């Protein structure tokens, strides 16, 4: 038997074993990793090697917005491969021009110059370099409840515990943290609306006392770290603060972009125009890896006479750009942005009903098809079952127990420390939403039993 033939007859057990032994499991202590062998996916479901179907209630990593195996996007990948699979980024391509035209149409007004990366992480790295080159300043302000990527600068601006393991030697200088906007459990002890959005004013105080601040980066709605919805005044106020102090505002829309919150981009809810917008994930529904860093014309004009010191081999890769054009076309054809907005009341009603029934639920919150369920052991004190330190140390988490129960029922759900991120594909039906919420209803009994 040839080596190729031997590879073709790997058993599911062998595939899992090889993966476990010779690949790194990301963001985890390795001894706990037991990867499931997935063989297929279609629509809102994926399928394991035993043939069991799982409702994908978080769109994998909040990215498969179109659902799995959209035929038009799949065909666009083949078409691009036949037409032009690769050319260096110094050349113009048809797919690059077509995607640029759509971006000019859909992005917030004023964002007119684009750098194409292969992930949100890389796009954020580009944003930081551009901000520093344009302003001549150094510091980047982000928030504690945030995730901006895994490479040196992006992880240095990540507030959550994934940053801890590489400190201090791996942390780049010039990255500082502000309090997050969390009206359920305010980190600076205020209560909305009497607070007058003090969390935004805190960032202004930082800018004025730090000096040398190039940019402030925020997820308009915090993603993995809790789907934290800001008050309506927050983003406009933050934009005013940045403008008044000569600081750029970077909107990280890696998760919130591409219809997830019921608008093409989350900042559109407040008519905020960032100086730089970063996105990825839903731009291709994650079928191929593409990230985008978009800047204003004012920033772009700076580099007409100044050296643009950034780039990489896969920038503007044709195999990523062609499918992005097809993904956007499918979103428009299926009216998925409007669909996400129209399903928001239905999701809200179902989650509020779960909260009323289950004492372990402290809060539910979200917009469009982007929601969180936050678990607490005590509703009065809002104390969670587990902490970020528990997550890093590999201790058993209550949310993981609930998610495992749901998985046994055929519903895959993203859990993080003390909450769940609910972000199904934008093609999800009410019946599929009901299936996911029914699994929550049953599995949350595990958490209810631990309430104090």
C-alpha positions as CSV (number, residue, x, y, z in Angstrom):
1,X,0.0,0.0,0.0
2,X,1.4,3.4,-0.9
3,X,1.9,6.2,1.7
4,X,-1.0,8.2,0.1
5,X,-3.3,5.2,0.4
6,X,-2.4,4.7,4.0
7,X,-3.3,8.3,4.7
8,X,-6.7,7.9,3.0
9,X,-7.7,5.1,5.4
10,X,-7.0,6.8,8.7
11,X,-9.6,5.9,11.3
12,X,-11.4,8.6,13.3
13,X,-9.5,7.5,16.4
14,X,-6.2,7.9,14.5
15,X,-7.1,11.3,13.2
16,X,-7.9,12.5,16.7
17,X,-4.8,10.9,18.2
18,X,-2.5,12.5,15.6
19,X,-4.0,15.9,16.1
20,X,-3.8,15.7,19.9
21,X,-0.2,14.4,19.9
22,X,1.3,16.6,17.3
23,X,-0.7,19.8,17.1
24,X,-1.1,22.6,19.7
25,X,-4.6,23.2,21.1
26,X,-4.9,27.0,21.3
27,X,-5.6,28.9,24.5
28,X,-5.5,25.9,26.8
29,X,-3.4,23.7,29.0
30,X,-2.5,20.9,26.5
31,X,-3.3,17.9,28.7
32,X,-7.0,18.8,28.8
33,X,-7.4,18.9,25.0
34,X,-9.5,16.2,23.4
35,X,-10.4,17.4,19.9
36,X,-13.6,16.0,18.3
37,X,-13.2,14.8,14.7
38,X,-15.5,16.8,12.5
39,X,-16.2,15.5,9.0
40,X,-18.9,17.8,7.5
41,X,-20.9,20.9,8.0
42,X,-23.9,22.4,6.3
43,X,-26.3,25.3,7.1
44,X,-26.4,25.8,10.8
45,X,-25.0,22.4,11.7
46,X,-21.8,20.5,11.8
47,X,-21.3,16.7,11.9
48,X,-18.8,14.5,13.7
49,X,-17.2,11.2,12.6
50,X,-20.0,9.2,14.2
51,X,-22.6,11.1,12.1
52,X,-24.0,13.1,15.0
53,X,-25.3,16.6,14.0
54,X,-24.7,19.7,16.2
55,X,-26.5,23.0,16.0
56,X,-23.7,25.6,15.7
57,X,-25.1,28.1,18.1
58,X,-22.0,30.4,18.1
59,X,-21.1,30.1,14.4
60,X,-17.9,28.4,15.4
61,X,-15.8,31.4,16.7
62,X,-18.6,33.9,15.9
63,X,-17.5,33.9,12.3
64,X,-19.6,31.6,10.0
65,X,-22.3,34.2,9.5
66,X,-23.6,32.7,6.3
67,X,-23.8,29.2,7.7
68,X,-21.7,26.3,6.5
69,X,-21.3,25.3,2.8
70,X,-23.0,28.2,1.1
71,X,-22.8,27.0,-2.5
72,X,-22.2,30.4,-4.2
73,X,-19.2,31.2,-1.9
74,X,-17.8,27.7,-2.4
75,X,-18.0,28.1,-6.2
76,X,-16.3,31.6,-5.9
77,X,-13.3,29.9,-4.3
78,X,-13.0,27.5,-7.2
79,X,-13.5,30.3,-9.7
80,X,-10.8,32.4,-8.1
81,X,-8.4,29.4,-8.1
82,X,-9.0,28.9,-11.8
83,X,-8.7,32.6,-12.7
84,X,-5.7,33.6,-10.5
85,X,-4.8,31.7,-7.4
86,X,-1.9,34.1,-6.4
87,X,-0.1,37.2,-7.4
88,X,2.1,39.4,-5.2
89,X,0.4,42.3,-3.5
90,X,2.2,44.9,-5.6
91,X,-0.2,44.1,-8.5
92,X,-3.8,45.0,-9.2
93,X,-6.4,42.3,-9.5
94,X,-10.0,42.2,-10.5
95,X,-11.1,40.7,-7.2
96,X,-9.2,43.4,-5.3
97,X,-11.0,46.2,-7.3
98,X,-14.4,44.6,-6.9
99,X,-14.1,44.1,-3.2
100,X,-12.8,47.7,-2.8
101,X,-15.9,49.0,-4.6
102,X,-18.2,47.1,-2.2
103,X,-16.3,48.2,0.8
104,X,-16.6,51.9,-0.2
105,X,-20.3,51.3,-0.5
106,X,-20.8,49.5,2.8
107,X,-18.3,50.8,5.3
108,X,-19.0,53.9,7.4
109,X,-18.5,57.0,5.4
110,X,-15.0,58.3,5.3
111,X,-13.1,55.0,5.4
112,X,-11.5,55.0,1.9
113,X,-8.1,53.2,2.1
114,X,-7.7,49.5,2.7
115,X,-5.0,47.1,3.8
116,X,-5.9,43.4,3.4
117,X,-4.6,40.9,6.0
118,X,-5.3,37.3,6.7
119,X,-6.9,37.6,10.2
120,X,-8.3,40.1,12.6
121,X,-5.1,39.8,14.6
122,X,-3.0,40.9,11.6
123,X,-5.4,43.7,10.8
124,X,-5.1,45.1,14.3
125,X,-1.3,44.9,14.0
126,X,-1.6,47.0,10.8
127,X,-3.9,49.4,12.6
128,X,-1.5,50.0,15.4
129,X,1.5,50.6,13.1
130,X,-0.5,52.9,10.9
131,X,-1.7,54.9,13.9
132,X,1.8,55.3,15.2
133,X,3.3,56.2,11.9
134,X,0.5,58.7,11.2
135,X,0.4,60.4,14.6
136,X,4.1,60.1,15.5
137,X,2.9,59.0,18.9
138,X,3.3,55.7,20.7
139,X,0.7,54.6,23.2
140,X,-2.4,52.5,22.5
141,X,-5.3,52.5,25.0
142,X,-7.6,49.5,25.1
143,X,-9.9,48.1,27.7
144,X,-9.6,45.2,30.2
145,X,-12.5,43.2,28.9
146,X,-11.2,42.9,25.4
147,X,-9.6,40.6,22.8
148,X,-7.7,42.1,19.9
149,X,-5.5,39.2,18.8
150,X,-2.6,36.9,19.5
151,X,0.5,38.5,18.0
152,X,2.8,40.8,20.0
153,X,1.0,44.1,19.8
154,X,-2.5,42.7,19.5
155,X,-2.1,40.5,22.5
156,X,-0.5,43.4,24.4
157,X,-3.7,45.3,23.8
158,X,-5.9,42.4,24.9
159,X,-7.2,42.9,28.4
160,X,-8.5,39.4,29.1
161,X,-6.4,36.6,30.7
162,X,-5.0,35.2,27.5
163,X,-2.4,38.0,27.9
164,X,-1.1,36.9,31.3
165,X,1.0,33.9,30.3
166,X,3.3,35.9,28.0
167,X,4.0,38.8,30.5
168,X,6.2,40.6,31.1
169,X,8.8,39.6,28.5
170,X,6.4,39.1,25.7
171,X,4.4,42.3,26.2
172,X,5.1,45.1,23.8
173,X,5.6,48.6,25.4
174,X,3.1,51.3,25.0
175,X,-0.1,49.4,25.6
176,X,-2.3,50.5,28.5
177,X,-5.8,49.6,29.8
178,X,-8.9,51.5,30.6
179,X,-12.0,50.1,32.4
180,X,-14.6,48.4,30.2
181,X,-18.1,49.6,29.7
182,X,-20.2,47.1,31.7
183,X,-23.5,48.4,32.9
184,X,-24.4,45.1,34.5
185,X,-21.3,45.2,36.8
186,X,-19.6,48.5,36.4
187,X,-15.8,48.2,37.0
188,X,-15.7,51.7,38.5
189,X,-18.7,51.3,40.8
190,X,-21.2,53.5,39.0
191,X,-24.8,53.0,37.9
192,X,-26.2,54.0,34.5
193,X,-27.6,56.6,33.7
194,X,-26.6,58.5,36.8
195,X,-23.0,57.9,36.0
196,X,-23.1,60.2,32.9
197,X,-21.0,57.6,31.1
198,X,-18.0,58.1,33.4
199,X,-16.2,55.2,31.8
200,X,-15.7,57.4,28.7
201,X,-14.5,60.3,30.8
202,X,-12.0,58.0,32.5
203,X,-10.4,57.4,29.1
204,X,-10.2,61.1,28.5
205,X,-8.4,61.4,31.9
206,X,-6.0,58.7,30.8
207,X,-5.2,60.5,27.5
208,X,-4.5,63.8,29.2
209,X,-2.3,62.3,31.9
210,X,-0.4,59.7,29.8
211,X,0.5,61.9,26.8
212,X,1.9,60.4,23.7
213,X,-1.3,58.5,23.0
214,X,-1.7,57.5,19.4
215,X,-5.0,55.7,19.5
216,X,-7.8,54.2,21.5
217,X,-9.1,50.8,20.3
218,X,-12.4,49.3,21.4
219,X,-14.8,46.6,20.3
220,X,-18.0,48.6,19.9
221,X,-19.7,45.7,21.5
222,X,-17.2,43.6,23.5
223,X,-17.2,40.1,21.9
224,X,-15.8,37.0,23.6
225,X,-15.5,38.8,27.0
226,X,-19.2,39.2,27.5
227,X,-21.1,40.9,24.7
228,X,-21.1,44.1,26.7
229,X,-23.5,46.6,25.2
230,X,-22.5,50.3,25.7
231,X,-25.0,53.0,26.5
232,X,-26.1,54.9,23.4
233,X,-24.0,57.9,24.5
234,X,-20.8,56.0,24.9
235,X,-19.4,55.6,21.4
236,X,-20.3,59.2,20.2
237,X,-18.8,60.5,23.4
238,X,-15.6,58.5,22.9
239,X,-15.3,59.8,19.4
240,X,-15.6,63.3,20.6
241,X,-12.9,62.7,23.3
242,X,-10.5,61.2,20.7
243,X,-11.0,64.0,18.2
244,X,-10.6,66.8,20.8
245,X,-7.3,65.3,22.0
246,X,-5.8,64.4,18.6
247,X,-6.1,60.7,19.2
248,X,-7.3,58.2,16.6
249,X,-10.3,56.0,17.3
250,X,-9.9,52.4,16.2
251,X,-13.1,50.3,16.0
252,X,-12.4,46.5,16.2
253,X,-15.3,45.0,14.3
254,X,-13.8,41.6,13.8
255,X,-16.9,40.0,15.5
256,X,-19.5,42.8,15.4
257,X,-19.1,43.5,11.7
258,X,-21.0,42.0,8.7
259,X,-24.5,42.1,10.0
260,X,-24.0,40.4,13.3
261,X,-25.7,43.2,15.4
262,X,-28.4,44.1,12.8
263,X,-26.3,46.7,11.0
264,X,-23.5,46.2,8.5
265,X,-21.2,47.5,11.1
266,X,-21.9,48.0,14.8
267,X,-20.7,51.6,14.9
268,X,-23.6,52.3,12.5
269,X,-26.0,52.0,15.4
270,X,-24.7,55.3,16.7
271,X,-23.6,56.9,13.5
272,X,-20.0,56.9,14.7
273,X,-17.2,57.3,12.1
274,X,-14.0,55.8,13.4
275,X,-10.6,56.8,12.1
276,X,-9.7,53.2,11.5
277,X,-12.0,50.2,11.3
278,X,-10.6,46.6,11.6
279,X,-12.7,43.6,10.6
280,X,-12.4,39.9,9.6
281,X,-14.4,36.7,10.3
282,X,-17.8,37.5,8.7
283,X,-16.2,39.2,5.7
284,X,-15.8,35.8,4.1
285,X,-18.0,33.9,6.6
286,X,-14.6,32.4,7.6
287,X,-14.5,30.2,4.5
288,X,-11.1,31.7,3.6
289,X,-8.9,33.8,6.0
290,X,-9.3,37.5,5.4
291,X,-8.8,40.6,7.6
292,X,-9.3,44.2,6.7
293,X,-7.8,47.4,8.1
294,X,-9.7,50.5,6.7
295,X,-8.5,54.1,7.3
296,X,-9.8,57.5,6.5
297,X,-8.5,59.6,3.5
298,X,-6.7,61.9,5.9
299,X,-4.6,59.0,7.2
300,X,-4.1,57.7,3.6
301,X,-2.9,61.1,2.4
302,X,-0.1,61.1,5.0
303,X,1.5,58.2,3.2
304,X,1.4,59.9,-0.2
305,X,4.7,61.5,0.9
306,X,5.7,59.2,3.8
307,X,6.9,55.6,3.6
308,X,4.2,53.0,4.3
309,X,6.2,50.5,6.4
310,X,4.0,47.5,6.4
311,X,3.2,44.5,4.2
312,X,3.4,40.7,3.9
313,X,3.4,38.0,1.2
314,X,-0.4,37.2,1.5
315,X,-1.6,40.8,1.6
316,X,-4.6,41.2,-0.8
317,X,-4.4,37.5,-1.7
318,X,-6.7,36.8,-4.6
319,X,-8.0,33.6,-3.0
320,X,-9.4,35.6,-0.1
321,X,-10.7,38.6,-2.0
322,X,-12.8,36.8,-4.6
323,X,-14.8,34.9,-2.0
324,X,-15.3,38.1,0.1
325,X,-17.1,39.6,-2.9
326,X,-19.3,36.5,-3.1
327,X,-20.0,36.5,0.6
328,X,-21.2,40.1,0.5
329,X,-23.4,39.3,-2.5
330,X,-25.0,36.4,-0.6
331,X,-25.6,38.6,2.5
332,X,-27.4,41.1,0.3
333,X,-29.3,38.5,-1.7
334,X,-30.6,36.8,1.5
335,X,-31.1,40.2,3.4
336,X,-29.1,38.8,6.3
337,X,-28.4,42.2,8.0
338,X,-32.1,42.9,8.1
339,X,-32.8,39.3,9.2
340,X,-30.4,39.7,12.2
341,X,-32.3,42.9,13.2
342,X,-35.7,41.3,12.8
343,X,-34.8,38.3,15.0
344,X,-33.6,40.4,17.9
345,X,-37.0,40.7,19.6
346,X,-37.6,37.0,19.3
347,X,-34.2,36.2,20.9
348,X,-34.7,38.8,23.6
349,X,-38.1,37.3,24.6
350,X,-36.7,33.7,24.7
351,X,-33.7,34.7,26.8
352,X,-35.7,36.8,29.2
353,X,-38.0,33.8,29.7
354,X,-34.9,31.7,30.5
355,X,-33.7,34.3,33.0
356,X,-37.0,34.3,34.8
357,X,-36.9,30.6,35.1
358,X,-33.2,30.0,36.0
359,X,-31.8,31.6,39.2
360,X,-28.2,31.0,37.9
361,X,-28.7,33.6,35.1
362,X,-27.6,37.0,36.3
363,X,-28.0,38.9,33.0
364,X,-28.9,38.5,29.4
365,X,-27.9,41.1,26.8
366,X,-27.3,41.6,23.1
367,X,-28.2,43.1,19.8
368,X,-29.2,41.5,16.5
369,X,-27.9,37.9,16.7
370,X,-25.2,38.6,19.2
371,X,-26.1,37.8,22.8
372,X,-24.7,36.7,26.1
373,X,-26.1,34.8,29.1
374,X,-24.1,35.6,32.2
375,X,-24.1,33.1,35.1
376,X,-23.9,34.0,38.7
377,X,-23.9,32.0,42.0
378,X,-25.7,34.9,43.7
379,X,-28.0,37.4,41.8
380,X,-27.8,40.0,44.6
381,X,-24.0,40.2,44.7
382,X,-23.5,39.2,41.0
383,X,-20.7,36.9,42.1
384,X,-19.8,34.5,39.3
385,X,-19.2,30.8,39.7
386,X,-15.7,31.1,38.4
387,X,-13.0,33.7,37.8
388,X,-10.5,34.5,35.0
389,X,-7.8,33.0,37.1
390,X,-9.7,29.7,37.3
391,X,-9.8,29.7,33.4
392,X,-6.1,30.3,33.1
393,X,-5.3,27.6,35.8
394,X,-7.4,25.0,34.0
395,X,-9.9,24.6,36.8
396,X,-13.3,23.1,36.1
397,X,-15.8,25.8,35.1
398,X,-19.5,25.8,35.5
399,X,-20.1,27.2,32.1
400,X,-18.0,24.4,30.6
401,X,-20.2,21.8,32.4
402,X,-23.3,23.4,31.0
403,X,-21.8,23.6,27.5
404,X,-20.8,19.9,27.7
405,X,-24.4,19.0,28.6
406,X,-25.6,21.0,25.7
407,X,-23.1,19.3,23.4
408,X,-24.5,15.9,24.4
409,X,-27.9,17.2,23.3
410,X,-26.5,18.2,19.9
411,X,-26.1,22.0,20.5
412,X,-22.6,23.5,20.4
413,X,-22.2,26.7,22.5
414,X,-19.3,29.0,23.1
415,X,-18.5,29.4,26.8
416,X,-16.0,31.7,28.4
417,X,-15.3,32.0,32.2
418,X,-18.8,32.9,33.4
419,X,-20.9,33.5,30.3
420,X,-22.0,32.1,27.0
421,X,-21.8,33.9,23.6
422,X,-24.8,33.2,21.5
423,X,-24.1,34.1,17.9
424,X,-25.8,31.6,15.5
425,X,-25.4,31.9,11.7
426,X,-27.5,34.8,10.4
427,X,-29.5,32.2,8.3
428,X,-30.8,30.6,11.6
429,X,-34.5,29.9,11.7
430,X,-36.8,30.4,14.7
431,X,-37.1,26.6,15.0
432,X,-33.3,26.3,15.2
433,X,-33.2,29.1,17.8
434,X,-35.8,27.2,19.8
435,X,-33.7,24.1,19.7
436,X,-30.7,26.0,21.1
437,X,-32.8,27.6,23.9
438,X,-34.4,24.3,24.8
439,X,-30.9,22.9,25.3
440,X,-30.0,25.8,27.5
441,X,-33.2,25.3,29.5
442,X,-32.3,21.7,30.3
443,X,-28.6,22.2,30.9
444,X,-28.8,25.2,33.1
445,X,-30.2,23.0,35.8
446,X,-26.6,22.1,36.5
447,X,-25.8,25.7,37.4
448,X,-29.1,26.3,39.2
449,X,-28.1,23.5,41.7
450,X,-25.0,25.5,42.6
451,X,-26.7,28.8,43.3
452,X,-26.2,30.2,46.8
